[in-house]
Amino acid sequence: MPNNIRYHFATSEDLDFVIEAIVESTKSGTDRISYCGLFSLSEMRFREILKQVVAEDVGGNDFSLTNYLIASIDGNPVGACCAWIEALVGVQSNLLKFNLLFPHLEAEEVQNAKNIAQFVRPLQLNREPFSLQIDSVYVKPEFRGMGLSQKIILEQFRFFSEKNPEITKAQLIVIKPNTGAIRSYEKIGFKVIQEAEANNEVVSKIFPATIFILMEMPLPHHEYALRT
């Protein structure tokens, strides 16, 4: 493990790297971006829309720039992790996120999502209000295998434990085939609490997997996170 890792919360200078983190974590090792399938978008168009939305920096979801903690080595970003407190502003993150996307979409793109909503709905997992949400955990390929993803998550724990000691639980959602990520999260303390499956042709074509998993763990005290 490199000993010269530095952490900072994302600024406008990190926007391109945050977009990379969102896109690659959404793909989860596949070539599928669920948002592209939902709205019938090319990857290029999705990236353009995403860049505008993330730059708006509306908190409470994984499309918020300053929710991202960036890990850098020798001044270069190598990893990222998003975190927020769910529904702190009274709106669930999924609803908030789609409300941010809609103004940037054409009417037919929105209609496409409405047409397939019934097939996608079984995949929905409900994040618990006022719990800490971890999302879009990403490490550049050449820096994987060194425990960086765990380190970044624990740094988010430390930050939120200090600022919001009343928050006692952390959650994340991962696809079931991503066994490497699941094992990594289990090493921190996450446990599977719920699965959602949508085994139909529509989902299998547009999502990286047909089974999604909700994992959670008690949010450790910040001193524990610093020692780990």
N, C-alpha and C positions, 0 to 999 in steps of 0.2 A: 504494500500500500504506500503510495507516495506520501511524504510528510509535508509537502508544500501546497496542500489543498487550501484554497481560500473560498469563502462563501460570501455572496451578496444577493440582495433581492434585485430582481430584474429592473432595468431602466430601458429607455428607448433604444439605447445602444445594443441591448440584448434581444431586440424584437425578432430578428431573423433566427436566432438560435431557439427562441421560445416557439416560433412557428415550426421549426424542425422537430422540436421535442413533442409538440402536439401531434403532428402528422405521423411521426414514426411510432409513437406510443399507441396511437389509434390503429395503425396497421398491425401492431403486435407480431411483427415478423412475417406478415403476409403482404400481398400487394393490394389489399382492400382497405379503403377508407369509408367507413359507414356513412358519413355525411355525404360523400359523393354519390353513393347508391341511393340514399334517401331522397336527395334533391335532384338527382340526375345531373351531377356536375362533373366536369373534368377536374383532375387534381390541380391543374394550374389555376382554374377559376376558383376552386375552393381555397387555395393558398392566398389568392388575392383578397377574397372576402374575409378570410380569417385574419389576415394582417390588419385590415381596417377595424375589425371587431376587437381584436386583442389590444390594439393601440388605444381604443376608447377606455380601457382599463376600468370596466364596471366590475366591482368585486362580487364575491359570493359564488363563483363558478370557475371552471378551468380555462375560460377564455379571458382571464384577467391578467394583464402583464405583471403587475406587482405582487401577485400571489405566487409567483415563481421564485424559488431559491435556486441560484446558479452556483455550481461548483466549478472553480477554475484551477488549472495547473499552469504555472509559468505565464499567467495572464490570459490564457486561452480557455474558453468555456468547454467543459467536457461532460457536464451532466446537469440535469434540471429536475425539479420536483415541484408540483403545484400543491398548495394547501389552502383551505378556507374553512370557516365555520358554517355549516349547513343551515340555510334559511334564517340567518341572523337578521336579515332585512325583511323577513316575512314571506319570501318567495323561494320556492324550491329551486335548486341550481339548474335542473334540466329545463324547467319552464323559463327561467331567466335567460339561459343560454340560447334557446330557440327564439325568444323575443328579441335578442340581440342580432341573430342571424336574419330574421325575416325582412327587415328593411333593406337588406342588401341583395335579396333574391327576387327573381322574376316571378310573376303570378303562376306560370306553368311549373316552375320549380317547387313552389310551395304546394301546389296541387298534387304534384307527384308524391310528395311525402304524405299527404292526406290519403291518397289512394292506397298506399301500402301500410298505413298505420295499424290496421287490424292484424297484420301478419307480424309486425314488430312488437306489438304491445306485450306479449308474454315474456319478452326479455327484460322488461322494466324491473329494476330493483330499487326499492325506496331507501334513500339515504335518511338516516335519523336526524331530525332537526336538532341543532345545537351540539352536534358532534363534529369533531375535526375530520375533514375529508382530505384524503391523499389521492392525487391523480397525476397523470402524464409524467410518470417517473421514467426518465430517459438518460442513458449514458451512451456516449459515442462508442461504436463497436470496438475501436482499438483500446479502449480503457475499461472494457468489461472484464469480469472475473476477479476484480480487486475489491469488491464490497462497496463500491462507490454509491450504488443506489441506496443501500442501507444507511450509509453515512449521511446522505442528504436528507433522507426521511427523518433520521434522529435529530438532525439540525432543525428541521421544521418542528419536531416535537419540542425541542428546547425553547425555540422562539415562542410558540403558542402557550407552552406551560408557564412561561414567565409573564406573558401579557394577559392570559386568560386562565388563571388557576382553577376556575370553576368548571372548565371543560375536562371531562373525565374519560372520554371515549374517542378512539380514532377508527375510521372505516376506510375501505377502498374497494374498488370493483376491478376484477381481472377476468380474462377469458380462461375457461378451463384448460384448453390445450397448452397454455403458457406455463408449463410445469416449472421452468426455471425461475420465473418471477414468483410463482406461488411458494416455492421452497425458500426463496430469499425473504419473502414477507413473513413466512413462518419462523424463520430464524430470529426475527425481531420480536415476534410474539403474536402476530396476527393468526386468527383461526377462522376457518370457513363457518359461516352461520346460515347461509342461504344460497340456493342455486336457482337460476331461472333458465328455462330452455324454450326455444322456439324452433322446433324441428320441421321447417317447411322450406319450400324451394326458394321463396322470395328472400328469406333471411340468409340462407346458405349462399346466395349469390352476392349479397351486398355487405354482409358482416364478416369479420375475420373468424368468427366461430358462432355456433348455435347455442352454446351454453355459457352464461355469465355467472360469476361467483361474487358474492358479497363477503368480505372478510372484515373482522374487527378485533380490537384489543383495547385493554385499559390504557389510557394515555399516561405514560410514566412521568414521574416528577422530573423536572429539568436536570436535576443533578444526576439522575440515572442516565439520561440521554448523553450527558457530557462524559460520563465514565465509560460508556459502551464503545 
